[in-house]
Structure formats: structure tokens, C-alpha cells
Amino acid sequence: MSVQYFAIHKPFGMLSQFSREQPQHITLADLDFDFDKDIYPVGRLDKDSEGLLILSNDKRLTDALLHPKNKHWRSYWVQVDDIPTPEALEQLATGVDIKINKKIHRTATAKVTLLPQAPLPERVPPVRFRKEIPTAWIDLSLTEGKNRQVRRMTAKVGFPTLRLVRHSIGDLHLGDLPSGGVLPLDRTTIYQLLGLR
């Protein structure tokens, strides 16, 4: 089979896999697209997270993106509980201690910006709403991708994540791809956007 590449906008509640372990699971197989059998996600987003996910059958691409030594920027829009303080944003940028597999991990330096307004329309279903506590959006860029890292980081500085949307990997952006949308890409384009040779 030919080498293929796709950018998808993974919806909330969908697993980053094609196999359905429980009848109620929503998976990549539910996307309105007929993928070849050898296409798999490159990395993952957890069930409650949304946004950009790459699918491919190119093992070289998978190795290049997932190997820890290759530090690719991944950027997320993160809706958090309450308005983060400048001190909390500084902590996120310089690194915090989170637990990964029962061990303390110091996160690498990150890029953090408090956004003036929501970058996306309201989610369906909406995030839980508390009238007495506002929410805010930050743009957070990382070069590492530990399990549930963004959620652990924002919780650590006192502003739990309510909604998490990955909007770019390198220079590959979600753009206006709708939730559940699939965008086929050619090798030259995706390698260029991801900074691969």
C-alpha cells in the first residue's frame, strides 16, 4: 500500500484508536472517512481532549515525531478554571514537578500566553459551568508529551483544565478543519510543516 498522511480534528469523547473495546466507545473508525487498514494515529490525545491528530502508515514519520530526543513543539488551547495569575503562568513556562508513573518529572520549559478571548466556540457538550468562578484560555506550547501532561501541569499550579484542544504540531495547524474533519496531506507538505527531512 502507498504511504499516506492525514491530519484530523479529533472530537471530544473519541478514543485515539480504531479498535472498539466496549460497544459504547467512539473511535477513529467512526470518522466519515474510509482509511486503509495500515493507517494508525501518530501519538494520541486522550478521550476528553480534542484537536489535531496525525494519522499515517509512515513508520519513519512516527519514529521522528514520537522519539523523546526529537523535541517537536506541540501547542494547545487550554480552558482553565478561574483566571491564572502571572505567577502561575511563569511556573508553567519555567517548569513544574508532576507525577508520571509514580515518579516526579520536572517539565521542560514551555511557552505560555493568556488569551484575551476564547479561540473556539462553545463545546458540545459544554464544559461544566460555575457562575461564581470565571474561566480563562491559555495557549501552551510544549516540546514533550507525557501522559496527561497539560492537565497535570495546570492542576499543579492551581488552575485545573476544563477543556484541552491541540491546535498545532510544528507548523502543521488545525486551521478551520471542523471537529471530525479529515485532511489528506502529501509527504512533501507534512515533512516540511513538521520540520523533517
KABEL-V350218 format. One record per pair of residues at least 6 apart in sequence whose ideal C-beta (glycine too) atoms are under 7 Angstrom apart, sorted by the first residue. I is the first residue (numbers start at 1). J is the second residue. Records with the same first field share a line. If there is no record, write none. Layout:
I: J / J
//
This chain:
1: 36 / 38 / 57
3: 57 / 58 / 187
4: 36 / 39 / 56 / 57
5: 56 / 58 / 185 / 187 / 190
6: 55 / 56 / 182 / 183 / 184 / 185
7: 52 / 54 / 172 / 177 / 183 / 185
8: 31 / 53 / 55 / 181 / 182
9: 51 / 52 / 174 / 177 / 178 / 179 / 180 / 181
10: 16 / 45 / 50 / 51 / 53
11: 50 / 179 / 180
12: 48 / 50 / 123
13: 26 / 47
14: 26 / 27 / 28 / 30 / 47
15: 25 / 26 / 27 / 47
16: 28 / 41 / 44 / 45 / 53
17: 27 / 28 / 41
18: 27 / 28 / 29
19: 27
20: 27 / 29
28: 41
31: 180 / 182
32: 180
33: 182
35: 55
36: 57
38: 57
39: 55 / 56 / 57
40: 55 / 57
41: 53 / 55
42: 54 / 55 / 56 / 61 / 62 / 65 / 66
43: 65 / 66 / 145
45: 51 / 53 / 166
46: 148
49: 164 / 166
50: 165 / 179
51: 165 / 166 / 167 / 174
52: 166 / 167 / 168 / 169 / 172 / 174
54: 169
56: 62
61: 196
64: 70 / 196
65: 72 / 194
71: 143
72: 143 / 169 / 170 / 194
73: 141 / 143 / 170
74: 141 / 142 / 145 / 166 / 169
75: 139 / 141 / 167 / 168
76: 140 / 150 / 164 / 165 / 166 / 167
77: 119 / 120 / 137 / 139 / 165 / 167
78: 137 / 138 / 140 / 150 / 154 / 161 / 164
79: 127 / 135 / 137 / 162 / 163
80: 135 / 136 / 138 / 154 / 159 / 160 / 161 / 162
81: 133 / 135 / 159 / 160 / 162
82: 133 / 134 / 159
83: 134 / 136
84: 114 / 136 / 138 / 159
88: 157 / 158 / 159
89: 112 / 114
91: 157
92: 110 / 112 / 140 / 153 / 157
93: 109 / 110 / 111 / 112
94: 109
95: 106 / 107 / 108 / 109
96: 107 / 153 / 156 / 157
97: 104 / 106
98: 105 / 107 / 149 / 152 / 153 / 156
100: 146 / 147
105: 146
107: 149 / 153
108: 143 / 144
110: 140 / 141 / 142
111: 141
112: 138 / 140
113: 138 / 139
114: 136 / 138
115: 137 / 138 / 139
118: 137
119: 137
120: 165
123: 163
127: 162 / 163
135: 162
140: 150
142: 149
150: 161 / 164
151: 161 / 164
154: 160 / 161
167: 173 / 174
168: 174
169: 194
170: 193 / 194 / 195
171: 193
172: 190 / 193 / 194
177: 183
//
